[in-house]
Amino acid sequence: MLRKAKPKDAVSIHGLINFYAKKGLLLPVSLNNLYDNIRDFWVYEQNGQIWGCCALHITWEDLAEIRSLAVKKEFHGRGIGKKLVLKCLKEAKELDLKKVFVLTYQVEFFKKLGFKEIDKTLLPHKVWTDCLNCPKFPTCDETAMVKHLE
C-alpha cells in the first residue's frame, strides 16, 4: 500500500535510506532531519513493513525535488520505486508546481519516467544548501534531471 509517511515510520525510513547511503548511492539522513521532513515522504508498506520510500521536497514556488528514493533490495524489480515517484509527481501537480528535479545515479530509471538530463548549474542556488553537508561536495558525481509538469 502506498501512503503518506507518519512519524512512526521515521526509524524504518532512516534505516532504508542509510543502508544505501553507506554504499554511496544516497545522501545520509539523520533521524532528526527525517522527523523534521516526514511530511515530504511517501512510503510503500506491505505486511506492516516499509518496503520503499521517496520524498517530494519543495524548494521554491514552482520547483520541487524528488529525493531519498529507496526500495529494499529484496523487493527491487516490482515497480515500487516507479509507484513512489509517480505518486510524488502527482502530488507536485496537485500543488501546482511546474518542475520537479532529481540528483541521481539512476539516470535510465528517471528517463523512463520522463525526466531529462540538465546541467546542474541550471538549478537554483537554494538547491545546493543540502549539498554543503555531503562528503562529495563540491565534486558531485550525480546527474541532474528535470521533469516539466503540464
MDTraj code that builds the backbone (N, CA, C; nanometers):
import mdtraj as md
import numpy as np

residues = "MET LEU ARG LYS ALA LYS PRO LYS ASP ALA VAL SER ILE HIS GLY LEU ILE ASN PHE TYR ALA LYS LYS GLY LEU LEU LEU PRO VAL SER LEU ASN ASN LEU TYR ASP ASN ILE ARG ASP PHE TRP VAL TYR GLU GLN ASN GLY GLN ILE TRP GLY CYS CYS ALA LEU HIS ILE THR TRP GLU ASP LEU ALA GLU ILE ARG SER LEU ALA VAL LYS LYS GLU PHE HIS GLY ARG GLY ILE GLY LYS LYS LEU VAL LEU LYS CYS LEU LYS GLU ALA LYS GLU LEU ASP LEU LYS LYS VAL PHE VAL LEU THR TYR GLN VAL GLU PHE PHE LYS LYS LEU GLY PHE LYS GLU ILE ASP LYS THR LEU LEU PRO HIS LYS VAL TRP THR ASP CYS LEU ASN CYS PRO LYS PHE PRO THR CYS ASP GLU THR ALA MET VAL LYS HIS LEU GLU".split()
xyz = np.array([
    [0.0843, -0.1178, 0.0000],
    [0.0000, 0.0000, 0.0000],
    [0.0891, 0.1245, 0.0000],
    [0.0539, 0.2183, -0.0828],
    [0.1244, 0.3454, -0.0934],
    [0.0512, 0.4468, -0.0067],
    [0.1250, 0.5161, 0.0810],
    [0.0614, 0.6143, 0.1687],
    [0.1624, 0.7194, 0.2125],
    [0.1109, 0.8303, 0.2666],
    [0.1973, 0.9325, 0.3234],
    [0.2648, 0.8738, 0.4477],
    [0.3883, 0.9109, 0.4675],
    [0.4622, 0.8643, 0.5844],
    [0.4076, 0.9299, 0.7109],
    [0.4224, 0.8586, 0.8199],
    [0.3818, 0.9066, 0.9521],
    [0.5064, 0.9105, 1.0402],
    [0.5029, 0.9881, 1.1465],
    [0.6202, 0.9935, 1.2342],
    [0.6686, 0.8553, 1.2803],
    [0.5775, 0.7621, 1.2991],
    [0.6170, 0.6275, 1.3435],
    [0.7013, 0.5538, 1.2385],
    [0.7012, 0.6019, 1.1127],
    [0.7776, 0.5388, 1.0046],
    [0.9224, 0.5870, 0.9977],
    [0.9546, 0.6917, 1.0710],
    [1.0860, 0.7563, 1.0569],
    [1.2023, 0.6602, 1.0796],
    [1.1945, 0.5745, 1.1780],
    [1.3058, 0.4825, 1.2074],
    [1.3267, 0.3851, 1.0905],
    [1.2182, 0.3332, 1.0339],
    [1.2297, 0.2418, 0.9198],
    [1.2855, 0.3135, 0.7974],
    [1.2371, 0.4347, 0.7720],
    [1.2863, 0.5135, 0.6590],
    [1.4351, 0.5441, 0.6787],
    [1.4717, 0.5792, 0.7995],
    [1.6113, 0.6090, 0.8339],
    [1.7016, 0.4900, 0.7995],
    [1.6622, 0.3732, 0.8407],
    [1.7417, 0.2528, 0.8131],
    [1.7530, 0.2245, 0.6646],
    [1.6446, 0.2414, 0.5931],
    [1.6418, 0.2150, 0.4491],
    [1.7321, 0.3126, 0.3733],
    [1.7172, 0.4403, 0.3989],
    [1.7986, 0.5411, 0.3297],
    [1.9458, 0.5240, 0.3630],
    [1.9761, 0.5059, 0.4889],
    [2.1165, 0.4989, 0.5290],
    [2.1846, 0.3688, 0.4873],
    [2.1077, 0.2641, 0.4600],
    [2.1639, 0.1429, 0.4004],
    [2.2288, 0.1779, 0.2666],
    [2.1560, 0.2551, 0.1841],
    [2.2087, 0.2953, 0.0535],
    [2.3116, 0.4078, 0.0651],
    [2.2998, 0.4904, 0.1672],
    [2.3982, 0.5972, 0.1883],
    [2.5359, 0.5381, 0.2179],
    [2.5399, 0.4290, 0.2919],
    [2.6682, 0.3635, 0.3229],
    [2.7352, 0.3100, 0.1966],
    [2.6572, 0.2843, 0.0948],
    [2.7105, 0.2366, -0.0331],
    [2.7417, 0.3535, -0.1273],
    [2.7168, 0.4772, -0.0811],
    [2.7433, 0.5954, -0.1621],
    [2.6373, 0.6236, -0.2667],
    [2.5189, 0.5628, -0.2528],
    [2.4134, 0.5779, -0.3531],
    [2.3091, 0.6837, -0.3170],
    [2.3021, 0.7201, -0.1916],
    [2.2115, 0.8242, -0.1430],
    [2.2852, 0.9093, -0.0413],
    [2.2330, 1.0278, -0.0169],
    [2.2879, 1.1097, 0.0906],
    [2.2379, 1.0555, 0.2237],
    [2.3248, 1.0486, 0.3238],
    [2.2777, 1.0048, 0.4553],
    [2.1796, 1.1053, 0.5129],
    [2.0940, 1.0581, 0.5990],
    [1.9945, 1.1452, 0.6620],
    [1.9892, 1.1120, 0.8110],
    [1.9775, 1.2151, 0.8924],
    [1.9669, 1.1937, 1.0361],
    [1.8210, 1.1670, 1.0725],
    [1.8028, 1.1016, 1.1837],
    [1.6676, 1.0756, 1.2314],
    [1.5970, 1.2083, 1.2607],
    [1.6702, 1.3037, 1.3157],
    [1.6142, 1.4355, 1.3437],
    [1.5642, 1.5011, 1.2152],
    [1.6432, 1.4931, 1.1088],
    [1.6045, 1.5511, 0.9808],
    [1.4799, 1.4820, 0.9254],
    [1.4717, 1.3522, 0.9446],
    [1.3531, 1.2788, 0.8973],
    [1.2275, 1.3245, 0.9696],
    [1.2363, 1.3401, 1.1005],
    [1.1185, 1.3879, 1.1735],
    [1.0796, 1.5279, 1.1270],
    [1.1794, 1.6127, 1.1016],
    [1.1521, 1.7488, 1.0537],
    [1.0838, 1.7490, 0.9173],
    [1.1134, 1.6487, 0.8357],
    [1.0638, 1.6462, 0.6978],
    [0.9725, 1.5281, 0.6667],
    [0.9163, 1.4654, 0.7672],
    [0.8370, 1.3435, 0.7462],
    [0.7190, 1.3678, 0.6518],
    [0.6664, 1.4889, 0.6490],
    [0.5528, 1.5180, 0.5611],
    [0.5914, 1.5169, 0.4137],
    [0.7207, 1.5227, 0.3836],
    [0.7673, 1.5148, 0.2443],
    [0.7582, 1.3720, 0.1904],
    [0.7543, 1.2736, 0.2773],
    [0.7721, 1.1337, 0.2395],
    [0.6437, 1.0592, 0.2090],
    [0.6590, 0.9692, 0.1122],
    [0.5619, 0.8649, 0.0821],
    [0.6312, 0.7327, 0.1125],
    [0.5545, 0.6355, 0.1565],
    [0.6104, 0.5026, 0.1806],
    [0.5252, 0.3977, 0.1110],
    [0.5918, 0.2883, 0.0793],
    [0.5224, 0.1703, 0.0295],
    [0.5310, 0.0684, 0.1418],
    [0.4139, 0.0334, 0.1962],
    [0.4080, -0.0573, 0.3110],
    [0.3376, -0.1859, 0.2708],
    [0.3939, -0.2962, 0.3140],
    [0.3345, -0.4271, 0.2891],
    [0.3548, -0.5120, 0.4138],
    [0.2494, -0.5754, 0.4599],
    [0.2566, -0.6634, 0.5774],
    [0.3178, -0.5928, 0.6986],
    [0.2847, -0.4638, 0.7127],
    [0.3333, -0.3876, 0.8275],
    [0.4780, -0.3433, 0.8188],
    [0.5422, -0.3659, 0.7049],
    [0.6824, -0.3271, 0.6877],
    [0.6952, -0.2248, 0.5758],
    [0.7898, -0.1323, 0.5935],
    [0.8182, -0.0333, 0.4907],
    [0.9132, -0.0977, 0.3901],
    [0.8665, -0.1104, 0.2645],
    [0.9477, -0.1697, 0.1580],
    [1.0180, -0.0633, 0.0756],
    [0.9639, 0.0597, 0.0784],
    [1.0238, 0.1664, -0.0002],
    [0.9791, 0.3025, 0.0482],
    [1.0561, 0.4054, 0.0082],
    [1.0217, 0.5421, 0.0457],
    [1.0701, 0.6380, -0.0623],
    [1.0114, 0.7558, -0.0627],
    [1.0502, 0.8615, -0.1556],
    [0.9935, 0.9922, -0.1015],
    [1.0666, 1.1018, -0.1222],
    [1.0216, 1.2316, -0.0728],
    [1.0060, 1.3307, -0.1869],
    [0.9091, 1.4182, -0.1726],
    [0.8925, 1.5333, -0.2595],
    [0.9182, 1.6551, -0.1720],
    [1.0308, 1.7208, -0.1965],
    [1.0722, 1.8348, -0.1144],
    [1.0594, 1.9630, -0.1951],
    [0.9733, 2.0524, -0.1504],
    [0.9518, 2.1783, -0.2211],
    [1.0715, 2.2695, -0.1956],
    [1.1271, 2.3226, -0.3051],
    [1.2436, 2.4095, -0.2918],
    [1.2146, 2.5539, -0.3304],
    [1.1075, 2.5764, -0.4045],
    [1.0734, 2.7110, -0.4492],
    [0.9270, 2.7130, -0.4890],
    [0.8760, 2.8283, -0.5273],
    [0.7342, 2.8435, -0.5607],
    [0.6868, 2.7441, -0.6662],
    [0.7723, 2.7162, -0.7640],
    [0.7312, 2.6306, -0.8754],
    [0.8211, 2.5085, -0.8936],
    [0.9016, 2.4777, -0.7929],
    [1.0039, 2.3739, -0.8075],
    [1.0113, 2.2840, -0.6845],
    [1.0241, 2.1544, -0.7100],
    [1.0421, 2.0575, -0.6015],
    [1.1469, 1.9552, -0.6441],
    [1.2000, 1.8869, -0.5447],
    [1.2995, 1.7821, -0.5681],
    [1.2445, 1.6483, -0.5226],
    [1.2677, 1.5477, -0.6034],
    [1.2430, 1.4108, -0.5593],
    [1.3734, 1.3645, -0.4963],
    [1.3637, 1.3175, -0.3739],
    [1.4842, 1.2757, -0.3028],
    [1.4577, 1.1514, -0.2189],
    [1.5657, 1.0903, -0.1798],
    [1.5616, 0.9754, -0.0887],
    [1.4746, 0.8604, -0.1389],
    [1.4791, 0.8346, -0.2688],
    [1.4084, 0.7192, -0.3237],
    [1.4876, 0.5938, -0.2894],
    [1.4236, 0.5045, -0.2157],
    [1.4901, 0.3809, -0.1751],
    [1.3879, 0.2684, -0.1644],
    [1.4265, 0.1513, -0.2141],
    [1.3437, 0.0316, -0.2041],
    [1.4326, -0.0795, -0.1507],
    [1.3803, -0.1549, -0.0544],
    [1.4578, -0.2663, -0.0002],
    [1.5051, -0.3554, -0.1140],
    [1.6291, -0.3959, -0.1048],
    [1.6935, -0.4707, -0.2133],
    [1.6134, -0.5941, -0.2557],
    [1.5585, -0.6643, -0.1600],
    [1.4859, -0.7875, -0.1928],
    [1.3544, -0.7622, -0.2665],
    [1.3130, -0.6364, -0.2753],
    [1.1878, -0.6037, -0.3442],
    [1.2106, -0.5227, -0.4717],
    [1.3353, -0.5155, -0.5179],
    [1.3645, -0.4483, -0.6453],
    [1.2939, -0.5220, -0.7595],
    [1.2596, -0.4474, -0.8631],
    [1.2000, -0.5079, -0.9818],
    [1.0507, -0.5295, -0.9731],
    [0.9875, -0.4798, -0.8698],
    [0.8425, -0.4973, -0.8537],
    [0.7639, -0.3698, -0.8849],
    [0.8334, -0.2660, -0.9314],
    [0.7654, -0.1414, -0.9659],
    [0.7385, -0.0491, -0.8486],
    [0.7953, -0.0802, -0.7334],
    [0.7703, 0.0011, -0.6136],
    [0.8306, 0.1409, -0.6293],
    [0.9541, 0.1491, -0.6783],
    [1.0181, 0.2795, -0.6988],
    [0.9394, 0.3652, -0.7957],
    [0.8941, 0.3057, -0.9028],
    [0.8149, 0.3786, -1.0028],
    [0.6868, 0.4317, -0.9401],
    [0.6173, 0.3485, -0.8636],
    [0.4933, 0.3912, -0.7989],
    [0.5188, 0.5083, -0.7043],
    [0.6282, 0.5021, -0.6308],
    [0.6611, 0.6102, -0.5368],
    [0.6886, 0.7407, -0.6107],
    [0.7667, 0.7346, -0.7171],
    [0.7979, 0.8563, -0.7935],
    [0.6718, 0.9114, -0.8586],
    [0.5899, 0.8263, -0.9163],
    [0.4661, 0.8729, -0.9799],
    [0.3736, 0.9397, -0.8779],
    [0.3711, 0.8880, -0.7567],
    [0.2895, 0.9477, -0.6510],
    [0.3427, 1.0864, -0.6159],
    [0.4747, 1.1007, -0.6094],
    [0.5351, 1.2319, -0.5826],
    [0.5044, 1.3297, -0.6955],
    [0.5098, 1.2829, -0.8192],
    [0.4795, 1.3688, -0.9330],
    [0.3327, 1.4122, -0.9319],
    [0.2452, 1.3220, -0.8948],
    [0.1027, 1.3555, -0.8836],
    [0.0817, 1.4621, -0.7767],
    [0.1497, 1.4456, -0.6653],
    [0.1395, 1.5444, -0.5575],
    [0.1935, 1.6803, -0.6048],
    [0.3028, 1.6791, -0.6785],
    [0.3609, 1.8035, -0.7303],
    [0.2602, 1.8758, -0.8204],
    [0.1914, 1.8012, -0.9058],
    [0.0897, 1.8616, -0.9925],
    [-0.0242, 1.9209, -0.9097],
    [-0.0665, 1.8486, -0.8070],
    [-0.1738, 1.8972, -0.7198],
    [-0.1334, 2.0265, -0.6487],
    [-0.0039, 2.0445, -0.6269],
    [0.0482, 2.1654, -0.5619],
    [0.0794, 2.2759, -0.6622],
    [0.0427, 2.2532, -0.7880],
    [0.0653, 2.3491, -0.8972],
    [0.2128, 2.3813, -0.9196],
    [0.2989, 2.2849, -0.8954],
    [0.4408, 2.3035, -0.9238],
    [0.4639, 2.2853, -1.0728],
    [0.5615, 2.3535, -1.1263],
    [0.5886, 2.3494, -1.2704],
    [0.6981, 2.2495, -1.3075],
    [0.7938, 2.2288, -1.2145],
    [0.9075, 2.1415, -1.2436],
    [0.9442, 2.0599, -1.1205],
    [0.9936, 1.9417, -1.1480],
    [1.0478, 1.8556, -1.0434],
    [1.1848, 1.8100, -1.0914],
    [1.2831, 1.8183, -1.0028],
    [1.4174, 1.7739, -1.0398],
    [1.4635, 1.6633, -0.9466],
    [1.5698, 1.5986, -0.9896],
    [1.6315, 1.4935, -0.9101],
    [1.7813, 1.4966, -0.9370],
    [1.8592, 1.4660, -0.8355],
    [2.0029, 1.4421, -0.8499],
    [2.0199, 1.2931, -0.8270],
    [2.0706, 1.2211, -0.9261],
    [2.0630, 1.0755, -0.9216],
    [2.1793, 1.0054, -0.9888],
    [2.1956, 0.8786, -0.9548],
    [2.2834, 0.7862, -1.0266],
    [2.1998, 0.6944, -1.1155],
    [2.0680, 0.6979, -1.0986],
    [1.9760, 0.6087, -1.1703],
    [1.9147, 0.6809, -1.2905],
    [1.9998, 0.7230, -1.3823],
    [1.9584, 0.8047, -1.4962],
    [1.8538, 0.7343, -1.5818],
    [1.8759, 0.6098, -1.6172],
    [1.7825, 0.5384, -1.7058],
    [1.6450, 0.5223, -1.6419],
    [1.6424, 0.4952, -1.5132],
    [1.5155, 0.4831, -1.4412],
    [1.4339, 0.6118, -1.4556],
    [1.4975, 0.7252, -1.4303],
    [1.4254, 0.8523, -1.4367],
    [1.3942, 0.8937, -1.5800],
    [1.4776, 0.8562, -1.6764],
    [1.4459, 0.8845, -1.8172],
    [1.3148, 0.8169, -1.8554],
    [1.2944, 0.6947, -1.8107],
    [1.1716, 0.6208, -1.8419],
    [1.0480, 0.6893, -1.7843],
    [1.0695, 0.7737, -1.6826],
    [0.9587, 0.8457, -1.6203],
    [0.9452, 0.9884, -1.6745],
    [1.0187, 1.0187, -1.7813],
    [1.0040, 1.1469, -1.8479],
    [1.0983, 1.2568, -1.8033],
    [1.1972, 1.2238, -1.7229],
    [1.2958, 1.3229, -1.6799],
    [1.4020, 1.3387, -1.7881],
    [1.4544, 1.4597, -1.8003],
    [1.5597, 1.4911, -1.8974],
    [1.6836, 1.5392, -1.8218],
    [1.8001, 1.4996, -1.8712],
    [1.9254, 1.5453, -1.8112],
    [1.9436, 1.6944, -1.8338],
    [1.9954, 1.7625, -1.7309],
    [2.0273, 1.9046, -1.7408],
    [2.1624, 1.9305, -1.6746],
    [2.2180, 2.0442, -1.7009],
    [2.3398, 2.0878, -1.6350],
    [2.3037, 2.1311, -1.4926],
    [2.3773, 2.0830, -1.3937],
    [2.3497, 2.1160, -1.2538],
    [2.3486, 2.2658, -1.2286],
    [2.4274, 2.3402, -1.3042],
    [2.4359, 2.4843, -1.2810],
    [2.3056, 2.5561, -1.3150],
    [2.2132, 2.4890, -1.3817],
    [2.0842, 2.5490, -1.4137],
    [1.9873, 2.5451, -1.2954],
    [2.0219, 2.4683, -1.1922],
    [1.9366, 2.4608, -1.0740],
    [1.9608, 2.5830, -0.9852],
    [1.8570, 2.6312, -0.9165],
    [1.8746, 2.7479, -0.8295],
    [1.9760, 2.7201, -0.7182],
    [2.0431, 2.8235, -0.6734],
    [2.1442, 2.8095, -0.5677],
    [2.0866, 2.7502, -0.4399],
    [1.9596, 2.7750, -0.4123],
    [1.8963, 2.7224, -0.2914],
    [1.9070, 2.5695, -0.2849],
    [1.9083, 2.5067, -0.3995],
    [1.9169, 2.3603, -0.4078],
    [2.0439, 2.3092, -0.3411],
    [2.1508, 2.3867, -0.3478],
    [2.2813, 2.3396, -0.3031],
    [2.3023, 2.3474, -0.1526],
    [2.2060, 2.3977, -0.0777],
    [2.2241, 2.4076, 0.0671],
    [2.2431, 2.2693, 0.1298],
    [2.1683, 2.1695, 0.0834],
    [2.1849, 2.0335, 0.1354],
    [2.3179, 1.9738, 0.0919],
    [2.3670, 2.0162, -0.0221],
    [2.4918, 1.9617, -0.0754],
    [2.6126, 2.0002, 0.0095],
    [2.6029, 2.1090, 0.0806],
    [2.7162, 2.1539, 0.1626],
    [2.7562, 2.0499, 0.2668],
    [2.6611, 1.9675, 0.3100],
    [2.6885, 1.8644, 0.4102],
    [2.7283, 1.7301, 0.3500],
    [2.7307, 1.7232, 0.2187],
    [2.7616, 1.5979, 0.1507],
    [2.9126, 1.5766, 0.1441],
    [2.9594, 1.4555, 0.1704],
    [3.1032, 1.4284, 0.1608],
    [3.1577, 1.4424, 0.0188],
    [3.0700, 1.4416, -0.0811],
    [3.1139, 1.4533, -0.2206],
    [3.1199, 1.5988, -0.2685],
    [3.0745, 1.6916, -0.1849],
    [3.0756, 1.8321, -0.2237],
    [3.2187, 1.8844, -0.2231],
    [3.2624, 1.9595, -0.3214],
    [3.1889, 2.0164, -0.4331],
    [3.2028, 1.9354, -0.5617],
    [3.2508, 1.8132, -0.5530],
    [3.2721, 1.7332, -0.6742],
    [3.1617, 1.6292, -0.6896],
    [3.0391, 1.6749, -0.6924],
    [2.9221, 1.5873, -0.7042],
    [2.9279, 1.5105, -0.8364],
    [2.9051, 1.3808, -0.8278],
    [2.9058, 1.2992, -0.9490],
    [2.7660, 1.2494, -0.9866],
    [2.6634, 1.3047, -0.9227],
    [2.5270, 1.2693, -0.9584],
    [2.4857, 1.3465, -1.0852],
    [2.3851, 1.2931, -1.1515],
    [2.3318, 1.3573, -1.2710],
    [2.2060, 1.4352, -1.2323],
    [2.1977, 1.5594, -1.2760],
    [2.0787, 1.6411, -1.2535],
    [1.9804, 1.6128, -1.3663],
    [1.8539, 1.5946, -1.3284],
    [1.7484, 1.5692, -1.4256],
    [1.6252, 1.6492, -1.3844],
    [1.5445, 1.6865, -1.4820],
    [1.4249, 1.7647, -1.4532],
    [1.3082, 1.7108, -1.5359],
    [1.1903, 1.7251, -1.4791],
    [1.0667, 1.6922, -1.5500],
    [0.9764, 1.8141, -1.5406],
    [0.9317, 1.8615, -1.6544],
    [0.8369, 1.9724, -1.6597],
    [0.6972, 1.9142, -1.6505],
    [0.6170, 1.9678, -1.5603],
    [0.4815, 1.9179, -1.5389],
    [0.3846, 2.0003, -1.6215],
    [0.2919, 1.9334, -1.6851],
    [0.1919, 2.0017, -1.7693],
    [0.0638, 2.0163, -1.6924],
])
top = md.Topology()
chain = top.add_chain()
for i, resn in enumerate(residues, 1):
    res = top.add_residue(resn, chain, resSeq=i)
    for name in ("N", "CA", "C"):
        top.add_atom(name, md.element.get_by_symbol(name[0]), res)
traj = md.Trajectory(xyz[None], top)
